Amino acid sequence: MPETAHKRLLSRIALLVIFSTTSIPLGLLQVGIWANMFDEFYEETQSLTLSAEWTLDGLHRCSGCELVDELGSDSKEAISQLNTFSFETKLVHDPCPKIIVPKAQFTGKNCFPLEQVVSRIDFVETPPPRA
């Protein structure tokens, strides 16, 4: 595969991933439902302003609006569960000070004195596997 074709394929995959993980499909569905509702209300009233008002006021909801509301609440619930999990899970016990690496000297071996490197990784023993 030539380099440009490879980059194009990777960029399309990235766009697909971004599109599917955001709420863009749900927003496009909502816009389509609003367009359908506007069309139906316009056939009833023959008024642009009244049709737009009925479409966007939230009082004249259709089954599509209920579907979008349900799908949106499911995604918000999943996001809130992820947020609470990340806040409840402590990966580091104490706030770690910034690691400062002094300017390296390029004479001899390139190494840092051990007392200057601070590691805050706590090793946890894993239990043996279950049979």
Stockholm file with secondary structure:
# STOCKHOLM 1.0

chainA/1-131         MPETAHKRLLSRIALLVIFSTTSIPLGLLQVGIWANMFDEFYEETQSLTLSAEWTLDGLHRCSGCELVDELGSDSKEAISQLNTFSFETKLVHDPCPKIIVPKAQFTGKNCFPLEQVVSRIDFVETPPPRA
#=GR chainA/1-131 SS CCHHHHHHHHHHHHHHHHHHHSSHHHHHHHHHHHHHHHHHHHHHHCCHHHHHHHHHSSSSCCHHHHHHHHHHHHHHHHHHHHHHHHHHCCSCSSCCCCCCCCCCCCSSSCCCCGGGCCCCCCCCCCCCCCC
#=GC SS_cons         CCHHHHHHHHHHHHHHHHHHHSSHHHHHHHHHHHHHHHHHHHHHHCCHHHHHHHHHSSSSCCHHHHHHHHHHHHHHHHHHHHHHHHHHCCSCSSCCCCCCCCCCCCSSSCCCCGGGCCCCCCCCCCCCCCC
//
